[in-house]
Amino acid sequence: MNLSLEELRRLSDTLDTIPDDRPQWLKDLPYGMESISHYYRLLFELVKRYKPEYVLEIGIDKGGSTLTLAAANPGGSVVSVDIDKPSCDNARKIAADHGLTNLLVIQDDSLKHVTRLGEIGRKADLLFIDGWHDFNHSYQEYEQYRKFMKDGGIILFDDIHESRQMDVMWQYIIDPKVELPKSHWTGFGACKVNHSIVCPPWSAIVVEATRKFS
């Protein structure tokens, strides 16, 4: 997936001028808040245009982003992880109802499941992190899942300014990054993985980072 951060920013900024061609059933899903509809549209347009072969997602909730990622490119594979059984069951059911066969939903703790990614033998083009929103969990997800990303792959982060802990987590993202403020009022960001930059392990920075939470 050949995509620059500037192209991604431009897509986010001009999204309101682009026709919304999501299938009607996807538009009708009970996402919850209208304020997050922009980032569902961004996910759809991004995946439809650039057709990532392999997408990872952390956090399913009502299934809006999960089903959007799968529906936007039926030829690609999407693996979504969530610890909540009802969320997983709901996403599986809706995917089956609409004939989406490219979605694998896994009920598991994201940080435990990451050890299984090596067995897949593939590197992901796109990762969406929208799991537990505190520094410890979010930064560990970034550090651990980053290893299974292609060089130049894109990682998206929701709610990067939801709390002081998420503010600090975003500060510690070491890859080239950009904020996409139109996508969510609690913050939305992206980075482009550069494996020549060594990512500090969570254990090495957690004490330093914790001082910044107050």
N, C-alpha and C positions, 0 to 999 in steps of 0.2 A: 504494500500500500504506500505509494509515493505521495506524501502529503507534507507540506511545510506548515509550521505554526502560523505563518502569516496567511496562508490560504485558509486555514481553519478559522482564524480570527475574522477574515473577510466573509467567510460563509456564515458565521454566527451574526455578524453585524448586518448582513443583507438578507437574512432569512425571511423577514417579513415581506420582502418583495418577490419571493419565489412561490409559485403555486404549491399548495399543500396537496400532494397527490398520494398521501397515505390511503390505504384501503379504508372504507367506511367503518368496518368492524374495529379497526385499530383506533380510529378517532373516537369511537363510542365507548371505549373501555373506561371504567370508573377510576381514572387516575387519582382523583382526590381534589387537588387544588389547581385552578386555572393558571396560577402563577408559575407552574412548572411545565406548562405545555410547550414553551419555547425549546426546552432542552430535549423533549421527546421528538420534536420536529428536527432539531439539530442532529440527533442520533440517526434518525431515519435518512435524512438527506446525506449525511456523511457516509453512511454504510451503502446507500444506494449508488452514490457517485463513485466511490473509491473501491467498493467490493472487497473488503478484507476477507481473506480465506479462512482465518481462524480468529475468533473473538472470545475473550474471557470477560466475565462479569462477576462482581462480588456484590451481593445484595439484591434481592428480588422484590420484596415487599408486595405490592399489588400486581406486579408483573408488567407494568407499563414499559419500562426500558427493556426488559428481557424479551418481550414479544416484538417490540419495535426493532431491536437488533436482528432478530431472526427473520422477521417479515421483510425487512428492507433488502436482504440479499439471500434468497432461498438457496443459492449455490454455495454459500459459505457455511461454516460450522460455528455454532455458538455454544459455549459451556458456561452455565450460570450456577453459582454456588450460594446457598443460603442455609442457615441453621434452622430456620423456621419451617416446620412440616406443612402447615396450611398454605404458606406462601408458595412452597414448591409444588404442592398438589394443585393449587389453582393455576399456576403457570403451565403445568403439564396438561391440564384439562383444556385450557383455552387453546394451547398450541395444537392439540389433537383435534379439537372442534374445527379448526381452520386449516388443517392439513399441513402444518409446519413440521417437517420431519428432520430439520437441521438443528434442532435445539436439544441439548442434553442438560437436564436440570439435576443438580446434585445436592442432596440435603446433608450438609456437613459444616463444621466450623471451618471458615476460610483458611485459617492458619494451620489447621491440621491437614486439610485437603491439599495444600500446596505441595506436599511431599509426593503426591501421586502424579503431579504434572509431568515429572520426568519420564514416567512410563509411557506417556502419550507420544513422545518423540517428535513433537512439533513445537515451533515457536509461534507465538501469537502476534498478529498485526495490530490488534486493538485491545485495550483493557479498560473497563469502566469500573472504578472503585467507588462504591456507594454502600459500604457496610456500616459497622459500628463506628460512630463519629467521636472518637477521642484520639489523642495523640498516639498512645501506645499501640492501639489496634490498627489505625489507618497507616501510620508510618511503617509498621511491620508488614502490612499487606503490600505497600509500595516496594519495600526492600526485597521481600521474598518473591513476589510475582514478577518483578522486573527481570529476574533471572531467566524467565521463560518467555520473554519478549524478543522479537526480532530487533536488531539494531535499526534504529529509525522508526520503530513502532510508536504508536501514540497511546498514552495513558490519560484517561479523563478522570477528573475528580469532582464529585458533587459536594456541596456544602462546605467549601473551604474556608468560609468566614462565619460559620454557624456559631462558633464559640472561640474562646481564646486558645483552647487546645488545638482546634483545627487551623487557626491562624498560624500557630507555631509549626504544625505539621507541614503546612504549605511552604513556610520559610525554609524548611529542611529538604525540600525536593531539589536534588542536585542536577537533574537534567535541564536543558533549555526548556523554558516554560512560558505560558501565556495565560492571562485571565480572560474569561469570556463572560463579562458581567451581565449581559442581556439574558443569559440562559437561566439564571436563578438568582433570586434576591438574597439568598444566603451564600452566594458565591459559587462559581463554577470555573474550573481550570483544566489545563492540559499541559502535558510535557511530551517531548520527543526523545525517546530513549537513545542515549549515546553510551555504548558499553565501554568506550575508552575512558570514561569518567568512572572512578571507583566509588560505589555507593557505601557510605559509612554504615556499619551494622547498627541496628536499633540499640543494642546493648552498649555501644560506644558513645551514644549521644543522649540517651534518655535522661541521665542525671542533669546534664547541661540544659537540655530542653525544658525539663520540669521547672527549672527556676524561672522560666518565662511565663508560666501559666497565670501567675497572680497579677 
